[in-house]
Amino acid sequence: MATIPSLPSRDDVLRMARSTTDITGQLLDTAGNITRIAINTFDPRDGSGQEVLRVLRQTTAELAEASASPQAQEAFYRIVDTLTRLGTSGAPLAVHPVSQPAQALLTALGDSLLPVLDAVEPAVEEFATALGDLVEAMSPLLPAAAGLAAGALLALTPLIRSAAEVLRDSSPELRRIADALTAALAPLMPLQVALAERAAGAGAGVVRASLQPLADLTEAAAATTKAAGPVLVAGEELLVAGLEHLQPVLLAGASRAGRVARAAAVRVSAAVSPAAEPGVMVSVAAV
């Protein structure tokens, strides 16, 4: 005979009622906040709400039309196919014993990497800003670089196609090479493993013995660098001052080299096609 479950006590009923009331109040507050956000965003008093709705309608219509194109459907198919392959191959790899060292490494690095990331965050932000400025400054060179890359790819395509054809025609020979290498290297693998274990043991002993002297050397080098800091700063200031003094000379030399190159180009052009401009003589003197 089944036992009848006991009814909840009065305290349990009150606690559940309070919890339900709190959750309902939080949901209502959240709904009110969302409503106020929608009202503030689509407020029709100054016409901004209608403009936002018009832009959203136009944008979604363009996205719907673009998503129906054959190129977009092909891209969606590739994304789904890639996710399917990752799902079918990633799950067995995650539980495979081979992945255990990687999981242990990630676990060990998880706690120790956070302080390192916090320490390098300012430097990374400065580097990202400087890199962005460099890319923006180099933007005029990007079309030329793209043209060179396209030319290199076009030049390499026949070579790659020829190599693929040669390898495809030589597959029996490649199998013979692989079989010969396997037969030659298979007996050596146990010896290599034993030698690797001995080398690892000896290397660990060397590292363990050299850590103390290395620590002493590092402390001495740090103290020397700290003491020689003013001298290094003075040397850097002298180097920068020397570069600043050399800058006008370098600019003048570059300008003179440019004038000479232009004059040479004009003379070469006139010598190659002397009849291009009849009756016109061009003379450029380098100063």
GUMARGU-706547 format. One record per residue: x negated, y, z negated of N, C-alpha, C in turn. Coordinates in nm, 3 decimals. Layout:
N
SITE       n_u       n_v       n_w      ca_u      ca_v      ca_w       c_u       c_v       c_w
SITE         X         Y         Z         X         Y         Z         X         Y         Z
...
***
This chain:
287
SITE       n_u       n_v       n_w      ca_u      ca_v      ca_w       c_u       c_v       c_w
SITE    -0.086    -0.119     0.000     0.000     0.000     0.000    -0.089     0.124     0.000
SITE    -0.064     0.213     0.095    -0.149     0.332     0.108    -0.121     0.428    -0.007
SITE    -0.230     0.490    -0.052    -0.218     0.587    -0.160    -0.175     0.721    -0.105
SITE    -0.096     0.793    -0.185    -0.049     0.925    -0.145    -0.156     1.027    -0.181
SITE    -0.205     1.107    -0.083    -0.310     1.206    -0.117    -0.255     1.309    -0.214
SITE    -0.346     1.353    -0.301    -0.306     1.452    -0.400    -0.288     1.588    -0.335
SITE    -0.193     1.664    -0.387    -0.169     1.797    -0.336    -0.278     1.893    -0.382
SITE    -0.308     1.996    -0.300    -0.409     2.094    -0.343    -0.361     2.170    -0.466
SITE    -0.458     2.208    -0.546    -0.423     2.280    -0.668    -0.386     2.423    -0.635
SITE    -0.339     2.494    -0.737    -0.297     2.633    -0.718    -0.416     2.720    -0.681
SITE    -0.532     2.694    -0.743    -0.651     2.773    -0.709    -0.694     2.751    -0.564
SITE    -0.685     2.624    -0.517    -0.721     2.596    -0.378    -0.627     2.669    -0.283
SITE    -0.497     2.670    -0.313    -0.402     2.738    -0.228    -0.429     2.888    -0.225
SITE    -0.459     2.947    -0.341    -0.489     3.089    -0.346    -0.616     3.122    -0.268
SITE    -0.720     3.035    -0.281    -0.844     3.059    -0.210    -0.825     3.051    -0.059
SITE    -0.747     2.953    -0.012    -0.720     2.943     0.131    -0.639     3.061     0.180
SITE    -0.544     3.107     0.098    -0.464     3.223     0.138    -0.549     3.348     0.149
SITE    -0.641     3.368     0.050    -0.729     3.484     0.057    -0.821     3.477     0.179
SITE    -0.877     3.356     0.206    -0.965     3.341     0.322    -0.891     3.370     0.452
SITE    -0.766     3.319     0.462    -0.687     3.344     0.583    -0.657     3.492     0.598
SITE    -0.627     3.558     0.486    -0.598     3.701     0.491    -0.720     3.781     0.534
SITE    -0.836     3.745     0.479    -0.960     3.816     0.517    -0.991     3.798     0.665
SITE    -0.982     3.674     0.714    -1.012     3.648     0.855    -0.913     3.722     0.945
SITE    -0.783     3.720     0.907    -0.684     3.791     0.987    -0.711     3.941     0.990
SITE    -0.749     3.997     0.873    -0.782     4.140     0.869    -0.901     4.174     0.955
SITE    -1.006     4.089     0.954    -1.123     4.115     1.037    -1.088     4.105     1.186
SITE    -1.005     4.007     1.222    -0.963     3.996     1.362    -0.882     4.117     1.406
SITE    -0.793     4.164     1.317    -0.715     4.283     1.351    -0.802     4.406     1.365
SITE    -0.901     4.420     1.274    -0.995     4.533     1.286    -1.073     4.526     1.417
SITE    -1.118     4.406     1.452    -1.192     4.389     1.577    -1.104     4.424     1.697
SITE    -0.977     4.377     1.695    -0.886     4.410     1.805    -0.862     4.560     1.812
SITE    -0.849     4.626     1.695    -0.833     4.771     1.696    -0.953     4.843     1.753
SITE    -1.075     4.795     1.718    -1.196     4.857     1.773    -1.202     4.840     1.925
SITE    -1.167     4.720     1.973    -1.168     4.698     2.118    -1.066     4.787     2.186
SITE    -0.949     4.803     2.122    -0.846     4.890     2.180    -0.893     5.034     2.188
SITE    -0.958     5.081     2.081    -1.009     5.218     2.082    -1.118     5.237     2.187
SITE    -1.204     5.135     2.204    -1.307     5.143     2.307    -1.243     5.153     2.445
SITE    -1.141     5.071     2.471    -1.073     5.077     2.600    -1.005     5.212     2.622
SITE    -0.942     5.267     2.516    -0.877     5.397     2.529    -0.980     5.506     2.557
SITE    -1.093     5.502     2.483    -1.196     5.604     2.504    -1.260     5.592     2.642
SITE    -1.271     5.468     2.692    -1.335     5.448     2.822    -1.243     5.488     2.937
SITE    -1.117     5.450     2.925    -1.023     5.475     3.034    -0.924     5.587     2.999
SITE    -0.970     5.689     2.924    -0.884     5.801     2.887    -0.847     5.880     3.012
SITE    -0.718     5.892     3.044    -0.681     5.958     3.170    -0.675     6.109     3.162
SITE    -0.715     6.169     3.047    -0.698     6.314     3.034    -0.785     6.393     3.130
SITE    -0.909     6.349     3.149    -0.997     6.422     3.240    -1.022     6.347     3.371
SITE    -0.948     6.239     3.394    -0.961     6.167     3.519    -1.073     6.066     3.523
SITE    -1.152     6.056     3.415    -1.265     5.963     3.418    -1.216     5.819     3.417
SITE    -1.106     5.792     3.347    -1.055     5.655     3.343    -1.015     5.606     3.480
SITE    -0.945     5.688     3.556    -0.907     5.648     3.690    -1.028     5.627     3.780
SITE    -1.130     5.710     3.764    -1.251     5.693     3.844    -1.322     5.563     3.810
SITE    -1.328     5.531     3.678    -1.392     5.406     3.637    -1.316     5.286     3.694
SITE    -1.182     5.290     3.686    -1.103     5.181     3.740    -1.122     5.169     3.891
SITE    -1.130     5.283     3.961    -1.150     5.279     4.105    -1.285     5.217     4.140
SITE    -1.389     5.257     4.065    -1.523     5.201     4.091    -1.526     5.052     4.061
SITE    -1.460     5.010     3.949    -1.457     4.868     3.916    -1.381     4.789     4.022
SITE    -1.269     4.844     4.070    -1.192     4.774     4.172    -1.272     4.761     4.301
SITE    -1.340     4.869     4.342    -1.419     4.863     4.464    -1.537     4.769     4.450
SITE    -1.603     4.774     4.332    -1.720     4.687     4.310    -1.679     4.540     4.310
SITE    -1.572     4.508     4.239    -1.528     4.368     4.235    -1.482     4.320     4.372
SITE    -1.419     4.410     4.451    -1.378     4.370     4.586    -1.500     4.340     4.672
SITE    -1.604     4.423     4.663    -1.726     4.397     4.741    -1.795     4.269     4.695
SITE    -1.796     4.246     4.562    -1.856     4.122     4.513    -1.778     4.000     4.560
SITE    -1.645     4.010     4.558    -1.564     3.898     4.605    -1.590     3.870     4.752
SITE    -1.602     3.976     4.833    -1.630     3.956     4.975    -1.769     3.900     4.998
SITE    -1.867     3.950     4.919    -2.004     3.899     4.936    -2.016     3.755     4.891
SITE    -1.943     3.718     4.783    -1.953     3.580     4.733    -1.892     3.480     4.829
SITE    -1.806     3.525     4.920    -1.745     3.433     5.016    -1.831     3.411     5.140
SITE    -1.943     3.482     5.153    -2.027     3.466     5.271    -2.099     3.332     5.269
SITE    -2.138     3.278     5.385    -2.211     3.149     5.387    -2.343     3.155     5.310
SITE    -2.414     3.270     5.314    -2.540     3.279     5.241    -2.517     3.267     5.091
SITE    -2.414     3.336     5.039    -2.386     3.327     4.896    -2.343     3.187     4.856
SITE    -2.259     3.122     4.941    -2.216     2.986     4.909    -2.335     2.891     4.908
SITE    -2.428     2.909     5.003    -2.548     2.825     5.003    -2.632     2.848     4.878
SITE    -2.644     2.977     4.835    -2.719     3.006     4.712    -2.651     2.944     4.591
SITE    -2.518     2.952     4.583    -2.447     2.889     4.472    -2.468     2.738     4.471
SITE    -2.463     2.678     4.590    -2.484     2.534     4.597    -2.623     2.496     4.547
SITE    -2.724     2.576     4.585    -2.860     2.545     4.539    -2.873     2.561     4.388
SITE    -2.808     2.664     4.333    -2.814     2.684     4.188    -2.751     2.566     4.115
SITE    -2.632     2.524     4.162    -2.564     2.412     4.098    -2.645     2.285     4.112
SITE    -2.704     2.262     4.231    -2.786     2.144     4.252    -2.908     2.144     4.160
SITE    -2.971     2.262     4.145    -3.088     2.272     4.056    -3.049     2.245     3.912
SITE    -2.938     2.303     3.867    -2.893     2.279     3.729    -2.858     2.132     3.708
SITE    -2.799     2.069     3.810    -2.766     1.927     3.797    -2.892     1.842     3.784
SITE    -2.993     1.875     3.866    -3.118     1.799     3.856    -3.187     1.821     3.722
SITE    -3.185     1.945     3.675    -3.245     1.971     3.544    -3.171     1.896     3.434
SITE    -3.039     1.890     3.445    -2.963     1.820     3.342    -2.987     1.671     3.343
SITE    -3.000     1.613     3.465    -3.019     1.468     3.472    -3.161     1.425     3.441
SITE    -3.259     1.511     3.473    -3.399     1.475     3.446    -3.452     1.533     3.317
SITE    -3.394     1.646     3.272    -3.445     1.708     3.150    -3.406     1.635     3.024
SITE    -3.285     1.577     3.021    -3.241     1.507     2.901    -3.328     1.386     2.871
SITE    -3.358     1.298     2.970    -3.450     1.187     2.937    -3.589     1.235     2.897
SITE    -3.637     1.344     2.958    -3.770     1.393     2.921    -3.772     1.446     2.779
SITE    -3.660     1.505     2.735    -3.657     1.562     2.600    -3.669     1.456     2.493
SITE    -3.618     1.336     2.519    -3.624     1.228     2.419    -3.736     1.130     2.448
SITE    -3.811     1.150     2.555    -3.920     1.059     2.589    -4.034     1.078     2.489
SITE    -4.105     0.969     2.454    -4.218     0.984     2.360    -4.326     1.078     2.408
SITE    -4.338     1.096     2.542    -4.440     1.186     2.593    -4.416     1.329     2.547
SITE    -4.288     1.366     2.527    -4.257     1.504     2.488    -4.280     1.532     2.341
SITE    -4.307     1.428     2.261    -4.326     1.449     2.118    -4.447     1.537     2.085
SITE    -4.564     1.521     2.152    -4.673     1.616     2.124    -4.638     1.760     2.155
SITE    -4.564     1.782     2.265    -4.524     1.919     2.297    -4.428     1.974     2.192
SITE    -4.335     1.891     2.145    -4.245     1.937     2.040    -4.319     1.968     1.911
SITE    -4.416     1.882     1.876    -4.495     1.908     1.755    -4.578     2.036     1.769
SITE    -4.632     2.058     1.890    -4.710     2.180     1.912    -4.622     2.304     1.900
SITE    -4.502     2.299     1.958    -4.412     2.413     1.947    -4.370     2.437     1.802
SITE    -4.347     2.329     1.728    -4.310     2.344     1.587    -4.423     2.407     1.508
SITE    -4.548     2.362     1.536    -4.662     2.416     1.461    -4.689     2.562     1.498
SITE    -4.668     2.596     1.624    -4.695     2.732     1.667    -4.581     2.829     1.635
SITE    -4.463     2.776     1.606    -4.349     2.863     1.585    -4.370     2.963     1.474
SITE    -4.414     2.916     1.356    -4.432     3.006     1.242    -4.557     3.093     1.255
SITE    -4.662     3.039     1.318    -4.787     3.114     1.324    -4.788     3.218     1.435
SITE    -4.702     3.200     1.536    -4.703     3.295     1.647    -4.627     3.423     1.616
SITE    -4.532     3.418     1.523    -4.453     3.537     1.494    -4.539     3.654     1.444
SITE    -4.629     3.634     1.346    -4.715     3.747     1.307    -4.804     3.798     1.421
SITE    -4.851     3.704     1.504    -4.935     3.745     1.616    -4.855     3.830     1.714
SITE    -4.731     3.787     1.744    -4.647     3.864     1.835    -4.614     4.001     1.778
SITE    -4.586     4.007     1.646    -4.559     4.137     1.585    -4.681     4.228     1.593
SITE    -4.802     4.169     1.580    -4.923     4.250     1.582    -4.954     4.304     1.721
SITE    -4.926     4.222     1.824    -4.960     4.265     1.960    -4.846     4.339     2.029
SITE    -4.731     4.352     1.964    -4.618     4.418     2.029    -4.649     4.561     2.073
SITE    -4.709     4.646     1.985    -4.740     4.782     2.034    -4.835     4.784     2.153
SITE    -4.938     4.698     2.148    -5.032     4.693     2.259    -4.964     4.646     2.387
SITE    -4.874     4.548     2.375    -4.803     4.499     2.493    -4.713     4.607     2.553
SITE    -4.646     4.685     2.466    -4.562     4.793     2.515    -4.646     4.898     2.588
SITE    -4.762     4.937     2.530    -4.848     5.033     2.597    -4.899     4.979     2.730
SITE    -4.935     4.849     2.730    -4.985     4.788     2.854    -4.875     4.785     2.960
SITE    -4.751     4.752     2.918    -4.641     4.749     3.014    -4.615     4.887     3.073
SITE    -4.623     4.991     2.986    -4.602     5.127     3.036    -4.713     5.166     3.134
SITE    -4.838     5.136     3.098    -4.949     5.168     3.188    -4.939     5.089     3.319
SITE    -4.897     4.963     3.309    -4.883     4.882     3.430    -4.773     4.938     3.520
SITE    -4.662     4.982     3.458    -4.557     5.044     3.538    -4.604     5.170     3.609
SITE    -4.682     5.254     3.537    -4.737     5.373     3.600    -4.831     5.336     3.715
SITE    -4.912     5.231     3.695    -5.004     5.189     3.801    -4.929     5.139     3.923
SITE    -4.825     5.060     3.901    -4.746     5.009     4.014    -4.678     5.123     4.088
SITE    -4.626     5.221     4.012    -4.562     5.336     4.076    -4.663     5.417     4.156
SITE    -4.785     5.432     4.101    -4.887     5.507     4.175    -4.933     5.434     4.300
SITE    -4.931     5.300     4.295    -4.976     5.221     4.410    -4.864     5.191     4.509
SITE    -4.746     5.248     4.486    -4.634     5.217     4.575    -4.660     5.251     4.721
SITE    -4.736     5.359     4.755    -4.763     5.381     4.899    -4.842     5.269     4.965
SITE    -4.918     5.191     4.885    -4.996     5.084     4.944    -4.916     4.955     4.963
SITE    -4.796     4.948     4.904    -4.720     4.824     4.910    -4.680     4.785     5.052
SITE    -4.635     4.878     5.138    -4.603     4.835     5.276    -4.723     4.776     5.350
SITE    -4.842     4.839     5.332    -4.960     4.784     5.398    -4.993     4.645     5.343
SITE    -4.982     4.630     5.209    -5.009     4.499     5.150    -4.909     4.395     5.198
SITE    -4.782     4.435     5.210    -4.682     4.342     5.261    -4.713     4.302     5.405
SITE    -4.757     4.399     5.487    -4.793     4.366     5.625    -4.910     4.270     5.632
SITE    -5.012     4.293     5.547    -5.127     4.202     5.545    -5.086     4.063     5.500
SITE    -4.999     4.057     5.396    -4.953     3.926     5.348    -4.874     3.853     5.456
SITE    -4.788     3.927     5.526    -4.711     3.863     5.634    -4.803     3.813     5.744
SITE    -4.904     3.894     5.780    -4.998     3.848     5.882    -5.076     3.725     5.839
SITE    -5.118     3.723     5.711    -5.191     3.606     5.661    -5.104     3.482     5.662
SITE    -4.976     3.498     5.622    -4.886     3.383     5.624    -4.863     3.332     5.766
SITE    -4.846     3.425     5.859    -4.829     3.383     5.998    -4.953     3.312     6.051
SITE    -5.071     3.358     6.007    -5.195     3.293     6.053    -5.213     3.156     5.989
SITE    -5.167     3.140     5.864    -5.185     3.012     5.794    -5.081     2.909     5.833
SITE    -4.967     2.953     5.885    -4.860     2.858     5.916    -4.903     2.751     6.016
SITE    -4.968     2.785     6.128    -5.013     2.677     6.219    -5.112     2.582     6.154
SITE    -5.201     2.634     6.070    -5.297     2.547     6.004    -5.227     2.449     5.910
SITE    -5.131     2.499     5.834    -5.059     2.411     5.741    -4.979     2.307     5.818
SITE    -4.916     2.350     5.929    -4.838     2.255     6.008    -4.929     2.147     6.067
SITE    -5.047     2.187     6.116    -5.141     2.089     6.172    -5.190     1.994     6.064
SITE    -5.221     2.048     5.943    -5.266     1.962     5.834    -5.157     1.862     5.795
SITE    -5.031     1.909     5.792    -4.922     1.817     5.758    -4.909     1.706     5.861
SITE    -4.921     1.742     5.992    -4.913     1.639     6.095    -5.027     1.539     6.084
SITE    -5.149     1.589     6.056    -5.263     1.498     6.042    -5.244     1.403     5.925
SITE    -5.200     1.457     5.812    -5.180     1.372     5.695    -5.066     1.273     5.716
SITE    -4.961     1.317     5.787    -4.849     1.226     5.814    -4.893     1.112     5.904
SITE    -4.977     1.142     6.003    -5.025     1.035     6.093    -5.128     0.946     6.026
SITE    -5.192     0.995     5.920    -5.299     0.920     5.854    -5.254     0.858     5.723
SITE    -5.127     0.833     5.706    -5.079     0.777     5.579    -5.138     0.639     5.548
SITE    -5.156     0.546     5.645    -5.221     0.418     5.608    -5.362     0.437     5.555
SITE    -5.438     0.526     5.617    -5.573     0.550     5.568    -5.572     0.612     5.428
SITE    -5.476     0.701     5.404    -5.466     0.760     5.271    -5.433     0.655     5.166
SITE    -5.347     0.559     5.201    -5.316     0.452     5.107    -5.439     0.366     5.080
SITE    -5.518     0.340     5.183    -5.641     0.263     5.163    -5.737     0.337     5.072
SITE    -5.749     0.471     5.090    -5.837     0.550     5.004    -5.788     0.544     4.860
SITE    -5.656     0.559     4.840    -5.601     0.555     4.704    -5.624     0.418     4.640
SITE    -5.603     0.310     4.716    -5.625     0.176     4.661    -5.771     0.155     4.625
SITE    -5.862     0.203     4.710    -6.005     0.187     4.681    -6.045     0.265     4.557
SITE    -5.996     0.389     4.544    -6.028     0.468     4.424    -5.971     0.405     4.298
SITE    -5.849     0.351     4.308    -5.790     0.285     4.191    -5.869     0.163     4.150
SITE    -5.908     0.082     4.249    -5.986    -0.038     4.217    -6.123    -0.004     4.160
SITE    -6.181     0.108     4.205    -6.314     0.145     4.155    -6.307     0.208     4.017
SITE    -6.202     0.285     3.988    -6.196     0.360     3.862    -6.127     0.283     3.751
SITE    -6.045     0.186     3.784    -5.973     0.114     3.679    -6.066     0.046     3.578
SITE    -6.175    -0.024     3.621    -6.263    -0.084     3.518    -6.336     0.018     3.432
SITE    -6.350     0.140     3.480    -6.424     0.240     3.403    -6.339     0.311     3.299
SITE    -6.207     0.297     3.304    -6.122     0.372     3.213    -6.144     0.337     3.066
SITE    -6.155     0.207     3.026    -6.181     0.181     2.883    -6.312     0.241     2.835
SITE    -6.417     0.234     2.920    -6.545     0.294     2.882    -6.532     0.445     2.867
SITE    -6.455     0.508     2.957    -6.436     0.653     2.948    -6.360     0.691     2.821
SITE    -6.261     0.610     2.784    -6.186     0.639     2.662    -6.276     0.629     2.540
SITE    -6.362     0.525     2.536    -6.453     0.510     2.423    -6.552     0.626     2.417
SITE    -6.605     0.665     2.533    -6.697     0.778     2.535    -6.627     0.907     2.494
SITE    -6.500     0.924     2.536    -6.426     1.044     2.498    -6.403     1.049     2.348
SITE    -6.374     0.933     2.287    -6.356     0.930     2.142    -6.486     0.966     2.069
SITE    -6.600     0.909     2.118    -6.729     0.944     2.056    -6.761     1.092     2.075
SITE    -6.734     1.146     2.197    -6.761     1.287     2.222    -6.673     1.376     2.135
SITE    -6.546     1.335     2.117    -6.457     1.414     2.032    -6.505     1.416     1.888
SITE    -6.551     1.299     1.839    -6.603     1.295     1.702    -6.728     1.380     1.686
SITE    -6.819     1.369     1.783    -6.941     1.449     1.774    -6.911     1.597     1.787
SITE    -6.818     1.632     1.879    -6.783     1.773     1.894    -6.717     1.829     1.770
SITE    -6.631     1.750     1.706    -6.569     1.796     1.583    -6.673     1.819     1.474
SITE    -6.773     1.730     1.467    -6.879     1.751     1.367    -6.959     1.877     1.395
SITE    -6.989     1.902     1.524    -7.065     2.022     1.559    -6.986     2.148     1.525
SITE    -6.856     2.147     1.560    -6.773     2.264     1.531    -6.762     2.286     1.381
SITE    -6.742     2.178     1.306    -6.730     2.190     1.160    -6.858     2.245     1.098
SITE    -6.973     2.202     1.152    -7.099     2.250     1.097    -7.132     2.393     1.138
SITE    -7.080     2.437     1.255    -7.114     2.571     1.304    -7.015     2.678     1.260
SITE    -6.907     2.640     1.195    -6.809     2.740     1.155    -6.864     2.836     1.049
SITE    -6.935     2.781     0.952    -6.990     2.867     0.846    -7.092     2.967     0.901
SITE    -7.193     2.922     0.978    -7.284     3.022     1.037    -7.213     3.120     1.130
SITE    -7.113     3.071     1.204    -7.040     3.160     1.293    -6.963     3.267     1.214
SITE    -6.906     3.226     1.100    -6.837     3.323     1.016    -6.934     3.428     0.963
SITE    -7.053     3.382     0.918    -7.153     3.478     0.870    -7.198     3.572     0.981
SITE    -7.218     3.516     1.102    -7.261     3.599     1.214    -7.153     3.700     1.251
SITE    -7.026     3.656     1.246    -6.917     3.747     1.280    -6.908     3.861     1.179
SITE    -6.922     3.828     1.050    -6.918     3.933     0.948    -7.034     4.031     0.966
SITE    -7.153     3.978     0.997    -7.267     4.067     1.019    -7.246     4.154     1.142
SITE    -7.193     4.095     1.250    -7.167     4.173     1.371    -7.062     4.280     1.346
SITE    -6.958     4.245     1.268    -6.855     4.344     1.237    -6.912     4.458     1.155
SITE    -6.997     4.425     1.056    -7.058     4.531     0.976    -7.149     4.618     1.061
SITE    -7.225     4.557     1.152    -7.313     4.634     1.239    -7.234     4.725     1.331
SITE    -7.124     4.672     1.387    -7.040     4.753     1.475    -6.978     4.869     1.400
SITE    -6.934     4.843     1.277    -6.876     4.949     1.197    -6.978     5.058     1.167
SITE    -7.102     5.014     1.137    -7.205     5.113     1.106    -7.247     5.191     1.230
SITE    -7.247     5.121     1.345    -7.290     5.188     1.469    -7.175     5.252     1.543
SITE    -7.057     5.259     1.481    -6.942     5.318     1.548    -6.964     5.460     1.595
SITE    -7.017     5.549     1.510    -7.041     5.687     1.558    -7.137     5.694     1.677
SITE    -7.239     5.608     1.677    -7.333     5.608     1.789    -7.264     5.563     1.917
SITE    -7.179     5.459     1.907    -7.108     5.413     2.025    -7.012     5.521     2.078
SITE    -6.943     5.589     1.986    -6.852     5.694     2.027    -6.928     5.807     2.096
SITE    -7.047     5.842     2.040    -7.127     5.948     2.102    -7.174     5.906     2.241
SITE    -7.213     5.778     2.255    -7.253     5.730     2.386    -7.140     5.734     2.486
SITE    -7.019     5.697     2.441    -6.904     5.703     2.531    -6.874     5.847     2.572
SITE    -6.886     5.940     2.477    -6.863     6.080     2.510    -6.964     6.130     2.612
SITE    -7.093     6.087     2.596    -7.194     6.127     2.693    -7.164     6.069     2.832
SITE    -7.118     5.944     2.834    -7.085     5.881     2.962    -6.969     5.954     3.030
SITE    -6.867     5.985     2.952    -6.752     6.056     3.010    -6.793     6.195     3.058
SITE    -6.877     6.264     2.978    -6.922     6.396     3.020    -7.004     6.388     3.149
SITE    -7.089     6.284     3.160    -7.166     6.267     3.283    -7.077     6.243     3.404
SITE    -6.972     6.160     3.384    -6.878     6.138     3.494    -6.806     6.266     3.533
SITE    -6.769     6.347     3.433    -6.703     6.473     3.463    -6.795     6.566     3.541
SITE    -6.925     6.567     3.508    -7.019     6.650     3.583    -7.040     6.597     3.725
SITE    -7.036     6.464     3.740    -7.057     6.406     3.872    -6.934     6.415     3.961
SITE    -6.820     6.441     3.904    -6.698     6.441     3.983    -6.701     6.542     4.099
SITE    -6.742     6.669     4.078    -6.748     6.760     4.194    -6.842     6.714     4.303
SITE    -6.958     6.657     4.261    -7.052     6.607     4.362    -6.991     6.493     4.442
SITE    -6.924     6.401     4.374    -6.862     6.289     4.444    -6.752     6.336     4.537
SITE    -6.671     6.433     4.491    -6.565     6.485     4.576    -6.622     6.555     4.699
SITE    -6.728     6.633     4.679    -6.791     6.701     4.793    -6.848     6.599     4.891
SITE    -6.914     6.494     4.840    -6.968     6.392     4.928    -6.859     6.319     5.004
SITE    -6.746     6.288     4.935    -6.636     6.221     5.003    -6.576     6.310     5.110
SITE    -6.562     6.441     5.081    -6.509     6.533     5.181    -6.600     6.541     5.302
SITE    -6.731     6.551     5.276    -6.827     6.559     5.389    -6.823     6.430     5.471
SITE    -6.815     6.314     5.403    -6.808     6.187     5.475    -6.681     6.179     5.559
SITE    -6.570     6.233     5.505    -6.446     6.234     5.583    -6.458     6.320     5.707
SITE    -6.521     6.439     5.694    -6.538     6.525     5.813    -6.627     6.460     5.918
SITE    -6.733     6.394     5.869    -6.822     6.326     5.964    -6.749     6.213     6.034
SITE    -6.666     6.138     5.959    -6.592     6.028     6.020    -6.491     6.079     6.121
SITE    -6.424     6.190     6.089    -6.329     6.247     6.185    -6.400     6.295     6.312
SITE    -6.515     6.361     6.293    -6.590     6.407     6.410    -6.635     6.291     6.496
SITE    -6.682     6.183     6.431    -6.725     6.065     6.507    -6.608     6.002     6.579
SITE    -6.490     5.999     6.513    -6.372     5.942     6.579    -6.333     6.023     6.702
SITE    -6.340     6.158     6.691    -6.306     6.242     6.806    -6.403     6.219     6.920
SITE    -6.534     6.210     6.888    -6.633     6.189     6.993    -6.615     6.053     7.059
SITE    -6.586     5.949     6.978    -6.567     5.815     7.035    -6.442     5.812     7.122
SITE    -6.336     5.879     7.078    -6.213     5.884     7.157    -6.236     5.957     7.289
SITE    -6.311     6.067     7.284    -6.340     6.140     7.407    -6.428     6.059     7.501
SITE    -6.522     5.982     7.446    -6.609     5.901     7.530    -6.535     5.783     7.592
SITE    -6.437     5.727     7.519    -6.364     5.611     7.571    -6.267     5.653     7.679
SITE    -6.196     5.765     7.659    -6.098     5.811     7.758    -6.128     5.956     7.794
SITE    -6.229     5.981     7.874    -6.265     6.121     7.905    -6.164     6.190     7.995
SITE    -6.081     6.114     8.068    -5.986     6.175     8.162    -5.848     6.191     8.102
SITE    -5.832     6.166     7.974    -5.700     6.174     7.914    -5.652     6.318     7.910
SITE    -5.740     6.416     7.881    -5.706     6.558     7.875    -5.800     6.633     7.968
SITE    -5.771     6.644     8.096    -5.864     6.711     8.188    -5.870     6.859     8.158
SITE    -5.991     6.908     8.164    -6.012     7.050     8.141    -6.019     7.089     7.997
SITE    -6.016     6.996     7.906    -6.017     7.025     7.764    -6.140     6.959     7.705
SITE    -6.222     7.034     7.635    -6.341     6.981     7.571    -6.325     7.003     7.420
SITE    -6.346     6.899     7.346    -6.334     6.905     7.200    -6.471     6.894     7.141
SITE    -6.504     6.985     7.056    -6.634     6.984     6.989    -6.610     7.010     6.842
SITE    -6.655     6.919     6.759    -6.641     6.931     6.615    -6.779     6.921     6.554
SITE    -6.815     7.022     6.479    -6.946     7.025     6.414    -6.929     6.993     6.268
SITE    -7.009     6.898     6.220    -7.003     6.861     6.077    -7.081     6.962     5.996
SITE    -7.021     7.005     5.888    -7.087     7.102     5.800    -7.116     7.035     5.667
***
